[in-house]
């Protein structure tokens, strides 16, 4: 079995504690990268990995309302 490469918005929210409203808003702005499959939105696991590389550091859209260069 291969490692999962895409996760749902719900899975992303559960892992990060970020609300689905915030996640969807930032996917629409292009701040959170997505892959669309039909009507479904998926987030690459590498993005979640990148967010969690620096524990305690919040993504820019949660601290300043803008992307932090991720």
Backbone as ProteinMPNN parsed JSONL, in Angstrom:
{"seq_chain_A": "XXXXXXXXXXXXXXXXXXXXXXXXXXXXXXXXXXXXXXXXXXXXXXXXXXXXXXXXXXXXXXXXXXXXXX", "coords_chain_A": {"N_chain_A": [[0.848, -1.188, 0.0], [0.54, 2.213, -0.807], [1.667, 5.398, 0.47], [-0.707, 7.793, 1.489], [-1.408, 10.519, -0.594], [-3.035, 12.667, -0.975], [-5.4, 14.506, 0.919], [-8.655, 14.927, 2.418], [-10.565, 17.961, 2.919], [-11.81, 17.855, 5.382], [-10.185, 15.982, 6.763], [-7.802, 17.467, 6.8], [-8.595, 19.629, 8.385], [-9.111, 18.309, 10.817], [-6.532, 17.447, 11.473], [-5.134, 19.847, 11.764], [-6.677, 21.596, 13.28], [-7.845, 23.797, 12.248], [-10.605, 25.694, 11.122], [-13.144, 24.554, 8.827], [-14.272, 26.541, 7.269], [-12.271, 28.526, 7.188], [-10.265, 27.055, 5.92], [-11.462, 26.417, 3.387], [-11.84, 29.043, 2.425], [-9.196, 29.887, 2.15], [-8.27, 28.04, 0.31], [-9.649, 28.827, -1.936], [-8.514, 31.322, -2.351], [-6.056, 30.536, -3.134], [-4.032, 30.163, -1.341], [-3.792, 27.866, 0.207], [-2.733, 24.988, -1.289], [-4.478, 23.007, -3.704], [-6.013, 20.065, -5.12], [-8.357, 19.388, -7.487], [-10.859, 17.029, -7.851], [-13.243, 16.071, -9.803], [-16.064, 17.253, -8.209], [-14.846, 17.412, -5.806], [-12.545, 18.605, -3.324], [-9.172, 18.278, -2.677], [-6.293, 18.2, -0.559], [-2.816, 18.378, -0.853], [-0.698, 16.103, 0.886], [1.921, 16.855, 1.37], [1.758, 19.57, 1.899], [0.524, 19.707, 4.41], [2.512, 18.379, 5.846], [4.563, 20.266, 5.594], [3.501, 22.412, 7.021], [3.611, 21.387, 9.573], [6.27, 21.089, 10.1], [7.552, 23.011, 11.607], [6.851, 23.161, 14.661], [4.509, 25.007, 16.613], [4.615, 27.275, 15.089], [2.42, 29.213, 13.379], [0.56, 29.134, 10.291], [0.756, 31.849, 7.941], [-1.775, 32.845, 7.133], [-3.315, 32.55, 9.359], [-2.162, 34.156, 11.238], [-1.565, 36.711, 10.208], [-3.348, 37.141, 8.196], [-2.477, 36.635, 5.668], [-0.472, 34.826, 3.241], [2.347, 32.937, 4.347], [4.564, 32.376, 2.873], [4.708, 29.683, 2.493]], "CA_chain_A": [[0.0, 0.0, 0.0], [1.319, 3.446, -0.875], [1.299, 6.468, 1.399], [-1.735, 8.69, 0.984], [-0.794, 11.758, -1.071], [-4.04, 13.721, -0.919], [-6.352, 14.346, 2.015], [-9.845, 15.754, 2.301], [-10.578, 19.175, 3.75], [-12.173, 17.419, 6.734], [-8.984, 15.407, 7.365], [-6.875, 18.578, 7.028], [-9.122, 20.375, 9.534], [-8.908, 17.5, 12.022], [-5.1, 17.41, 11.761], [-4.598, 21.172, 12.08], [-7.534, 22.36, 14.176], [-8.313, 24.98, 11.515], [-12.001, 25.499, 10.72], [-13.349, 24.287, 7.404], [-14.528, 27.826, 6.613], [-10.964, 29.135, 6.944], [-9.564, 26.239, 4.921], [-12.07, 26.647, 2.067], [-11.559, 30.42, 2.023], [-7.801, 29.974, 1.73], [-8.08, 27.269, -0.924], [-10.165, 29.67, -3.016], [-7.54, 32.4, -2.577], [-4.825, 29.942, -3.63], [-3.043, 30.12, -0.275], [-3.636, 26.437, 0.46], [-2.787, 24.313, -2.586], [-5.497, 21.959, -3.801], [-6.243, 19.291, -6.328], [-9.798, 19.166, -7.618], [-11.232, 15.783, -8.508], [-14.688, 16.259, -9.937], [-16.494, 18.331, -7.323], [-14.151, 17.275, -4.524], [-11.297, 19.336, -3.108], [-8.183, 17.521, -1.906], [-5.094, 18.966, -0.207], [-1.643, 17.501, -0.852], [-0.141, 15.805, 2.197], [3.18, 17.594, 1.551], [1.463, 20.874, 2.49], [0.331, 19.453, 5.841], [3.85, 18.101, 6.378], [5.305, 21.53, 5.656], [2.944, 23.203, 8.128], [3.964, 20.807, 10.858], [7.727, 21.015, 10.24], [7.962, 23.956, 12.638], [5.798, 23.199, 15.684], [4.307, 26.278, 17.29], [4.554, 28.361, 14.117], [1.162, 29.18, 12.641], [0.636, 29.645, 8.923], [0.51, 33.28, 7.834], [-3.176, 33.235, 7.016], [-3.901, 32.549, 10.686], [-1.539, 35.168, 12.083], [-1.555, 38.039, 9.601], [-4.336, 37.237, 7.137], [-1.816, 36.488, 4.377], [0.376, 33.645, 3.171], [3.649, 33.127, 4.986], [5.62, 31.887, 2.019], [4.716, 28.235, 2.452]], "C_chain_A": [[0.889, 1.246, 0.0], [0.803, 4.469, 0.116], [0.276, 7.385, 0.727], [-1.098, 10.016, 0.601], [-1.738, 12.942, -1.057], [-4.982, 13.439, 0.248], [-7.546, 15.265, 1.778], [-9.705, 17.007, 3.164], [-10.9, 18.793, 5.195], [-10.956, 16.824, 7.456], [-7.97, 16.499, 7.709], [-7.306, 19.368, 8.263], [-8.892, 19.614, 10.835], [-7.437, 17.489, 12.433], [-4.57, 18.755, 12.275], [-5.407, 21.944, 13.116], [-8.036, 23.653, 13.55], [-9.731, 24.706, 11.035], [-12.109, 25.284, 9.219], [-13.63, 25.58, 6.633], [-13.21, 28.504, 6.252], [-10.209, 28.373, 5.861], [-10.142, 26.49, 3.537], [-11.774, 28.053, 1.553], [-10.132, 30.529, 1.471], [-7.474, 29.077, 0.543], [-8.562, 28.099, -2.107], [-9.216, 30.812, -3.348], [-6.229, 31.866, -3.143], [-3.718, 29.867, -2.59], [-2.747, 28.678, 0.126], [-3.757, 25.737, -0.891], [-3.819, 23.185, -2.578], [-5.398, 21.225, -5.123], [-7.745, 19.06, -6.371], [-10.033, 17.898, -8.421], [-12.748, 15.795, -8.593], [-15.102, 17.459, -9.098], [-15.794, 18.321, -5.977], [-12.854, 18.074, -4.49], [-10.395, 18.467, -2.243], [-6.953, 18.396, -1.696], [-3.915, 18.003, -0.195], [-1.076, 17.329, 0.564], [1.151, 16.586, 2.436], [2.924, 18.957, 2.182], [1.246, 20.738, 4.0], [1.674, 19.174, 6.502], [4.655, 19.387, 6.557], [4.809, 22.408, 6.803], [3.423, 22.694, 9.473], [5.471, 20.64, 11.052], [8.23, 21.897, 11.368], [6.859, 24.072, 13.685], [5.724, 24.566, 16.374], [4.226, 27.464, 16.345], [3.28, 28.217, 13.291], [1.372, 29.65, 11.208], [0.235, 31.113, 8.89], [-0.947, 33.669, 7.784], [-3.903, 33.185, 8.355], [-3.343, 33.658, 11.576], [-1.644, 36.578, 11.519], [-2.62, 38.207, 8.514], [-3.717, 37.126, 5.755], [-0.943, 35.244, 4.39], [1.741, 33.956, 3.778], [4.8, 32.583, 4.151], [5.725, 30.381, 1.991], [4.437, 27.737, 1.073]], "O_chain_A": [[1.877, 1.309, 0.731], [-0.349, 4.415, 0.545], [0.392, 7.704, -0.456], [-0.331, 10.582, 1.38], [-1.301, 14.091, -1.12], [-5.317, 12.288, 0.53], [-7.46, 16.245, 1.038], [-8.831, 17.088, 4.027], [-10.322, 19.351, 6.127], [-10.721, 17.126, 8.626], [-7.353, 16.466, 8.773], [-6.471, 19.734, 9.09], [-8.52, 20.212, 11.844], [-7.131, 17.518, 13.625], [-3.672, 18.795, 13.116], [-4.88, 22.85, 13.762], [-8.59, 24.508, 14.242], [-10.027, 23.599, 10.587], [-11.281, 25.763, 8.443], [-13.26, 25.694, 5.465], [-13.05, 29.001, 5.137], [-9.587, 28.978, 4.988], [-9.389, 26.752, 2.599], [-11.488, 28.231, 0.369], [-9.898, 31.182, 0.454], [-6.498, 29.328, -0.164], [-7.943, 28.074, -3.17], [-9.124, 31.226, -4.504], [-5.381, 32.642, -3.583], [-2.579, 29.539, -2.924], [-1.594, 28.312, 0.355], [-4.775, 25.876, -1.568], [-4.003, 22.502, -1.571], [-4.796, 21.692, -6.091], [-8.335, 18.589, -5.399], [-9.489, 17.714, -9.51], [-13.447, 15.564, -7.606], [-14.558, 18.552, -9.255], [-16.11, 19.128, -5.103], [-12.159, 18.201, -5.498], [-10.814, 17.98, -1.193], [-6.614, 19.225, -2.54], [-3.996, 16.931, 0.404], [-0.99, 18.287, 1.333], [1.452, 16.944, 3.574], [3.769, 19.46, 2.922], [1.73, 21.562, 4.775], [1.947, 19.673, 7.593], [5.343, 19.562, 7.562], [5.602, 23.067, 7.476], [3.618, 23.473, 10.406], [5.902, 20.102, 12.072], [9.225, 21.572, 12.017], [6.024, 24.974, 13.612], [6.744, 25.186, 16.673], [3.812, 28.549, 16.751], [3.09, 27.221, 12.592], [2.254, 30.465, 10.938], [-0.546, 31.564, 9.729], [-1.332, 34.705, 8.327], [-5.002, 33.726, 8.474], [-3.979, 34.052, 12.554], [-1.795, 37.538, 12.274], [-2.777, 39.3, 7.97], [-4.356, 37.482, 4.764], [-0.702, 34.67, 5.452], [2.22, 35.089, 3.725], [5.892, 32.355, 4.671], [6.725, 29.842, 1.517], [4.405, 26.527, 0.848]]}, "name": "protein", "num_of_chains": 1, "seq": "XXXXXXXXXXXXXXXXXXXXXXXXXXXXXXXXXXXXXXXXXXXXXXXXXXXXXXXXXXXXXXXXXXXXXX"}
